[in-house]
Amino acid sequence: MAKKQKQQKQSGAGGTPATVALTAAGADYTVHAYEHDPAHPSYGEEAAQAMGVSPDRVFKTLVAEVDGELTVAVVPVAGTLNLKALATAVRGKRAVMADPAAAERTTGYVRGGISPLGQRKKLRTVLDDSASSHATICVSAGRRGLEVELAPGDLARLTGAVLAPIGRE
């Protein structure tokens, strides 16, 4: 069962770069912690199950390369990323999934815990437009077993994200 905790202020101690960034921005958010199972085949589906949240409200953070530039794609865990649509959303020609080591090195997070917030190097970000159909969505808070719930508009504003139809079921 996930633990819910409303965050108003959070010091750097014990927080992740994502939660520290949210607090610094004065955003309203809720942290959901759960026991991560390393044997689970899908980080995102595990998070949705553990929190008891519909998978269409839990979004995964993927790092791709569009014309050689690392780009973050945030899509529902229930679907997949449409690489062609991602390239189109940032006016690129070709998108491929990024090398996992490059994604980890650039964002400062490990796979399964990459957050669109508080990245070591801020990358251009595209949020699937289905997010706007929900009052709140959940994304990684910066480590496996930790999610943050916030309004999609706040996520877009804080990451500078473009909203576009980049996910597919």
C-alpha positions in Angstrom: 0.0 0.0 0.0 1.3 3.4 -0.9 1.9 6.0 1.8 0.5 9.5 1.0 2.1 12.6 2.2 1.0 16.1 1.3 4.1 18.3 0.8 4.1 21.9 1.6 7.7 22.5 2.4 10.5 20.1 2.1 14.1 20.7 2.9 16.9 19.3 0.7 17.6 16.6 3.3 15.7 13.4 2.4 14.1 15.0 -0.7 15.0 14.1 -4.3 16.0 16.8 -6.8 12.4 16.5 -8.1 10.7 17.2 -4.8 13.2 19.9 -4.0 12.4 21.6 -7.4 8.7 21.3 -6.7 9.0 22.8 -3.3 11.2 25.6 -4.5 8.6 26.4 -7.2 5.8 26.5 -4.6 3.9 23.8 -6.5 1.2 21.7 -4.8 2.1 18.0 -4.9 1.6 14.8 -3.1 4.4 12.2 -2.6 3.4 8.5 -2.9 6.0 6.0 -1.5 5.7 2.3 -2.0 7.9 -0.8 -1.6 9.6 -1.3 -5.0 9.9 -4.9 -6.2 13.0 -5.3 -8.3 11.5 -8.4 -9.9 8.4 -6.5 -11.3 8.6 -6.3 -15.1 7.3 -2.7 -15.4 8.2 0.2 -13.1 5.2 2.2 -14.1 2.6 -0.6 -13.9 4.1 -1.5 -10.5 3.6 2.1 -9.3 0.0 2.2 -10.5 -0.8 -1.0 -8.8 0.9 -0.1 -5.5 -0.8 3.3 -5.4 -4.2 2.0 -6.5 -4.2 4.6 -9.4 -5.5 4.0 -12.9 -2.5 3.4 -15.3 -3.8 6.1 -17.5 -3.0 8.6 -14.7 0.5 7.3 -14.1 3.1 8.6 -16.6 6.5 7.2 -17.3 9.5 9.4 -18.2 11.4 8.2 -21.2 14.5 9.7 -22.7 14.9 9.6 -26.5 17.3 11.2 -29.0 15.7 13.5 -31.6 18.2 14.3 -34.3 21.0 13.7 -31.9 19.5 15.8 -29.0 18.3 14.1 -25.8 14.6 14.8 -25.3 12.3 13.7 -22.5 8.9 12.1 -23.4 6.3 11.7 -20.6 3.6 9.2 -21.6 1.0 7.0 -19.7 2.4 3.8 -18.4 -0.5 2.0 -20.0 0.8 2.8 -23.5 3.9 3.3 -25.5 5.9 6.2 -27.0 5.3 7.0 -30.6 8.8 8.1 -31.7 7.7 9.6 -34.9 5.1 11.8 -33.1 7.8 12.8 -30.6 10.1 13.9 -33.4 7.2 15.9 -35.0 6.4 17.5 -31.6 9.9 19.1 -31.4 10.1 19.7 -35.1 12.7 17.0 -35.6 13.1 14.4 -38.3 14.1 11.2 -36.5 13.7 9.9 -32.9 15.3 6.8 -31.3 15.4 5.7 -27.7 18.5 7.1 -25.9 21.3 5.0 -24.6 20.2 4.2 -21.0 23.7 5.2 -19.6 23.5 8.6 -21.4 20.0 9.1 -20.0 21.1 8.3 -16.5 24.2 10.4 -16.8 22.4 13.4 -18.2 19.4 13.4 -15.9 21.1 12.3 -12.7 18.6 9.6 -12.2 18.6 5.8 -12.6 16.3 3.9 -15.0 12.9 3.3 -13.4 13.4 6.5 -11.3 14.0 9.2 -14.0 11.8 12.1 -13.2 10.9 14.9 -15.6 11.6 17.3 -12.7 14.9 18.3 -11.1 17.2 16.8 -13.8 20.9 17.4 -13.7 20.7 19.0 -17.2 17.3 20.3 -18.2 16.2 18.6 -21.3 13.5 19.6 -23.7 10.3 17.8 -22.6 7.1 16.7 -24.4 4.1 15.6 -22.3 1.5 13.5 -23.9 -1.6 15.6 -24.3 -3.8 12.9 -22.6 -2.4 14.3 -19.3 -4.7 17.4 -19.7 -7.8 15.2 -19.3 -6.9 14.5 -15.7 -6.9 16.8 -12.6 -3.7 15.2 -11.4 -1.2 12.8 -12.8 1.7 10.8 -11.2 5.3 10.8 -12.4 8.5 9.5 -10.9 9.7 11.6 -7.9 13.3 10.7 -8.7 13.8 7.2 -7.4 12.2 3.7 -7.7 9.3 3.4 -5.3 8.6 7.1 -5.1 6.0 9.0 -7.2 4.8 12.5 -7.1 1.2 13.5 -8.0 0.6 17.0 -9.4 -1.5 18.9 -11.8 -0.5 18.4 -15.5 -0.4 22.1 -16.0 2.2 22.5 -13.2 4.3 19.7 -14.6 4.2 21.4 -18.1 5.0 24.8 -16.6 7.9 23.6 -14.5 9.5 21.5 -17.2 8.8 23.8 -20.1 7.0 20.9 -21.7 5.2 21.0 -25.0 1.9 19.1 -25.0 1.5 16.8 -28.0 -0.1 13.4 -28.9 3.0 11.3 -28.4 1.6 8.2 -26.7 -0.2 5.3 -28.2 -2.2 2.5 -26.6 
